[in-house]
Each structure stands twice: as structure tokens, then as C-alpha cells.
Amino acid sequence: MIEYLWKAAFVFYSQTSTQAEAWESKRLQLILEGKSSSLAPGMRRSRTLPKLTPQERKPVDTYLC
């Protein structure tokens, strides 16, 4: 699961970005708190906002589909 979150984070942020780390950490914390049901809807919305191509958003789509 952690590997998937990192791959998804890198869809939205560069691999050297502290924002990617914060994004991943927030979602991992939600999972550990048992609140994972809120992750999928938020990630669906996030993947459409930056107008990513299907190939660019594939790491996010893999988990959601």
C-alpha cells in the first residue's frame, strides 16, 4: 500500500518535492486510522483537476479501478 501511495504522490508532485512526502504521509495516516474509505473519492477528484493524460494518471487509476 505504501508503494502505491508513493507512486500516486509522484503523479501530482515531483519525486524530489516535499509536497509529495506530505501528500503520501497524510493518506497513510488516514489508512492507519481506519479512514481509508475517504481516500478513493478524494483521489478520483485529484486526478481530474490537473488535466492529466490517461498515461500520466495510471498509477492513481490502478488502485481506484
trRosetta pair geometry for C-beta under 8 A, 3 or more apart (Angstrom, degrees):
i j d omega theta_ij theta_ji phi_ij phi_ji
1 4 5.7 -54 -153 34 35 113
1 5 6.5 36 151 -21 67 103
1 28 7.9 131 124 -115 106 82
1 31 6.6 159 153 -168 144 165
2 5 5.6 -52 -151 34 35 113
2 6 6.6 35 152 -19 66 102
2 24 7.8 67 -160 -179 71 116
2 28 6.4 35 -110 -107 83 124
3 6 5.8 -53 -152 34 33 111
3 7 6.5 33 152 -18 65 104
4 7 5.7 -56 -150 37 33 111
4 8 6.2 31 154 -16 67 107
4 59 7.5 169 -158 -180 64 90
4 62 7.5 -136 -138 90 107 114
4 63 5.5 100 -178 -72 135 130
5 8 5.7 -56 -147 40 31 111
5 9 6.2 38 152 -26 65 104
5 24 4.7 113 140 -141 109 88
5 27 5.4 -178 -138 90 123 127
5 28 5.9 125 134 -62 177 90
6 9 5.5 -50 -146 32 32 115
6 10 6.5 29 156 -17 64 105
6 20 7.7 58 -149 163 64 110
6 24 5.6 25 -86 -112 57 145
7 10 5.9 -59 -153 36 30 109
7 11 7.3 44 145 -31 60 94
7 59 3.9 -143 143 -159 105 136
8 11 5.6 -40 -162 12 41 117
8 12 7.5 18 152 -2 64 102
8 24 7.9 139 70 -96 89 84
8 27 8.0 -34 84 56 133 171
8 43 6.7 -31 -170 -140 141 128
8 59 5.3 -159 -79 126 52 105
8 60 4.9 95 -130 -89 95 74
8 63 7.0 -41 -66 13 130 137
9 12 6.3 -72 -163 45 37 98
9 13 5.9 -34 165 42 77 105
9 20 4.2 105 152 -162 114 83
9 21 7.6 93 175 -57 154 23
9 23 4.7 151 -126 87 99 119
9 24 4.4 -46 -57 -56 148 97
10 13 6.6 -78 -115 70 33 64
10 14 7.4 16 -143 -166 74 17
10 15 5.4 16 -120 -80 115 77
10 20 6.0 38 -78 -137 56 137
10 59 7.2 26 65 58 91 166
11 47 7.1 -12 133 -113 144 88
11 52 6.8 14 176 -121 104 162
11 56 6.4 118 -150 156 90 76
11 57 5.8 78 -162 -117 138 52
11 59 5.3 -158 -54 59 117 113
11 60 5.3 -76 24 -32 170 108
12 19 7.9 -108 116 126 99 112
12 20 7.3 158 77 -101 85 78
12 23 6.4 173 74 -135 132 171
12 46 6.5 -33 -86 165 137 119
12 50 7.0 159 -125 -6 74 147
13 17 4.1 -115 167 69 113 150
13 19 4.5 -163 -119 91 149 103
13 20 3.8 -156 87 -65 127 86
13 23 6.3 167 2 4 134 142
14 17 4.5 114 58 -28 78 107
14 20 6.8 -117 72 -33 39 130
15 20 6.7 -41 -123 31 26 172
17 20 4.5 103 75 -7 98 97
17 21 7.4 -162 106 0 63 80
18 21 5.4 -48 -157 36 47 116
18 22 6.3 49 146 -19 71 103
19 22 5.6 -53 -146 39 35 111
19 23 6.1 40 153 -24 67 105
20 23 5.6 -52 -145 34 30 114
20 24 6.3 26 157 -15 64 107
21 24 6.0 -56 -146 39 28 107
21 25 6.1 28 157 -20 64 111
22 25 5.7 -56 -142 38 28 112
22 26 6.3 32 159 -23 64 106
23 26 6.1 -57 -153 31 25 110
23 27 6.8 13 156 -8 60 110
24 27 6.1 -66 -152 42 31 105
24 28 6.1 30 155 -19 69 110
25 28 5.7 -55 -142 38 29 111
25 29 6.3 34 157 -22 64 105
26 29 5.8 -56 -153 32 28 113
26 30 6.8 29 150 -19 62 103
27 30 5.5 -48 -151 32 37 114
27 31 6.6 39 151 -19 65 102
27 39 5.8 84 -148 -123 101 116
28 31 5.6 -52 -152 34 35 113
28 32 6.4 32 152 -16 67 107
29 32 5.7 -56 -146 40 32 110
29 33 6.2 25 156 -13 66 111
30 33 5.8 -63 -145 43 29 107
30 35 4.4 -87 -168 80 82 103
30 36 6.2 129 127 -84 93 47
30 38 6.5 -104 -171 65 139 107
30 39 6.0 153 102 -66 139 101
31 34 7.9 48 176 -65 30 19
31 35 7.4 -96 -69 60 21 62
31 36 4.7 48 -112 -82 68 104
31 39 7.1 14 -67 -46 86 146
35 38 5.5 -15 161 20 92 114
35 39 7.8 120 120 -34 72 87
36 39 5.2 -34 -164 4 58 123
37 40 7.3 -46 -166 21 39 103
38 41 6.5 -61 -161 42 46 105
38 42 6.3 39 152 -16 75 117
39 42 6.0 -74 -155 43 29 108
39 43 5.9 20 160 -17 71 113
40 43 5.8 -60 -142 39 28 107
40 44 6.3 34 158 -24 65 103
40 63 7.7 -141 -106 124 88 99
40 64 5.7 136 -148 -120 94 88
41 44 5.7 -52 -149 31 32 114
41 45 6.7 29 155 -15 64 104
42 45 5.8 -55 -153 37 33 109
42 46 6.2 33 151 -21 67 109
43 46 5.4 -51 -141 37 36 115
43 47 6.3 37 160 -24 67 103
43 60 5.7 -168 171 -160 110 109
43 63 7.5 -13 117 81 161 120
43 64 6.2 -154 99 -71 119 125
44 47 6.3 -55 -150 30 26 107
44 48 7.1 13 157 -10 59 109
44 64 6.0 138 -77 -148 87 150
45 48 6.3 -72 -159 38 32 103
45 49 6.6 40 153 -36 68 106
46 49 5.9 -49 -149 16 34 117
46 50 8.0 10 171 -2 62 97
46 60 7.5 -141 88 -140 102 152
47 50 7.9 -70 -164 37 28 89
47 52 6.1 -75 -173 39 71 131
47 57 4.6 94 -162 -149 113 133
47 60 4.6 -177 -86 106 130 154
47 61 7.0 130 -162 -56 165 78
47 64 7.9 -118 -2 0 150 156
48 51 7.6 29 179 -78 47 40
48 52 7.8 -105 -103 29 23 88
52 56 4.1 -131 -171 91 102 121
52 57 4.2 116 107 -47 135 105
53 56 4.6 94 51 5 78 104
53 57 7.1 -176 80 2 39 88
54 57 6.4 -71 -143 48 27 95
54 58 6.8 60 153 -64 62 83
54 61 7.5 2 -159 -19 72 160
55 58 5.7 -18 -158 -27 33 118
57 60 4.9 -50 -175 42 80 114
57 61 5.6 82 126 -25 89 104
58 61 5.5 -59 -136 42 33 111
58 62 6.2 48 162 -38 66 98
59 62 5.9 -40 -149 14 28 118
59 63 7.9 17 159 -7 54 100
60 63 6.7 -68 -170 36 35 100
60 64 6.4 13 150 -7 70 121
61 64 5.7 -72 -139 47 36 105
61 65 5.5 25 172 -20 77 115
62 65 6.9 -59 -137 32 15 101
